[in-house]
Amino acid sequence: MVELPYGNFYYGYRESMTKRQVITAVIKDKHGRVLSIGQNSSITTASVYDKKGRVLSIAQNSFTKTHPKQAEFAIKVNLPHACYLHAEVSAIIKALKKGIPYKIKIERYYKNGDQALAKPCPICELAIKAANIKKVYFTSTE
């Protein structure tokens, strides 16, 4: 895992996927290699953890649902058309009901299992800052 400084929190990416993930749409082998992904051409998943590393929530992008917080952040960054619920915003909303978020991991994979860039968009960056999340990790194509 590599951390890159960004404001008061960190951006980074996973160099390898070695931990088993609790994501039903992504199937991995015991070495962490992606074997299968759901029907979309790519899938984005966000997971939020507390300071002790416990999972508070896991969410995926939705193309059918929205939330008032998604609309609020979208308007604030002048992207009101981006009303469908992003994985990061959804995971943060769920996590805030269970504990204090400390870290978020955003992962995107293509159907063939290759990692894709999952850097948070301006809407999600604002949501991450508003939730006072200290560390942010995302997959990279590098």
C-alpha positions, 0 to 999 in steps of 0.5 A: 500500500502506498500513501501519497499526501493530499491535504489533511488526508492521504490518497494512495493505491493498492499495489496488490490485492492480497486480502480477501474482500467481503464483496459479493460482486467481486470473486477472488482466489486465495491469493487475492487475484480477481476471478470474476466480476458482476455484469457491468464493464467495471465495478466500483466499491468503497469500504469504510473502516474505523481507527481499529480497522473494523469494517463499518460499511461497504457500498457500490455505485448505484445507477438507480438510487440517490440520497439527499446527501449525494445531491447536496455534495453534487450541488456544492461542487457544481455537478447537480446532474450527478445525482445517482449514489456514488459508492463513497457517499453511500459507504460514508452514509452507512458508516456514520450510523455505525461508528466514526469513520477513519479510513476509506478504500475505493476499488474499481475493476474491469470484467477481466480483473484488471485494476482501474483508476478509482480516484474519488471525484470532486463530489466524493472528495467533499463527502470524505472531507465532510466525514473527517476521514483521515486516510483514503486509498484507491486502486490505480492503473500504475 
